[in-house]
Amino acid sequence: MTAITTGLRLTPARTPVRTVIPAAPQVAVRSAGPAAQRVAAPEVSVTWTSTPDVDLTSPITPYNGWEFPEARRNPLGVVALLLAVVGGILALIQTDATPGWLLIPGSFGLALLALQLRGRDKNVASMAVMAAIAGSIVAVVNLAFGA
């Protein structure tokens, strides 16, 4: 029987640790005749060596000890959200919906710009995009079915 030997350098003292993995056992295969044939497993030799400065005694931390940067506030997204809400409300007014029709596309454009800012929070900007889309749907429905 053949065994697989791997050489690992995982201890802080840089002493090699050997792991022996037994090979697959031989399997009896039935042939067309009454006699059984023995088929041997292929011989495999795997050698893996890690970098010499790997220390597995210390606890594993995400991002290798680096803190993930916290996203900063996005004032452009807040302005876009406010414009979308105000534009949606103004688009509901039957007498003069023009300010709402002007504010909704502007808020949509600002929200798209706010989504492109690096290192800024994207949640408020994505809510502004959704509010602008909902406001435009409300404005079109109000225009089509308004009294």
Buried (B, 14 or more C-beta within 10 A) or exposed (E): EEEBEBEBBBEEEEEEEEEEEEBEEEEEEEEEEEEEEEEEEEEEEEEEEEEEEEEEEEEEEEEEEEEEEEEEEBEBBBBBBBBBBBBBBBBBEEEEBEBBBBBBBBBBEBBBEBBEBEEBBBEBBBBBBEBBBBBBEBBEEBEEEEE
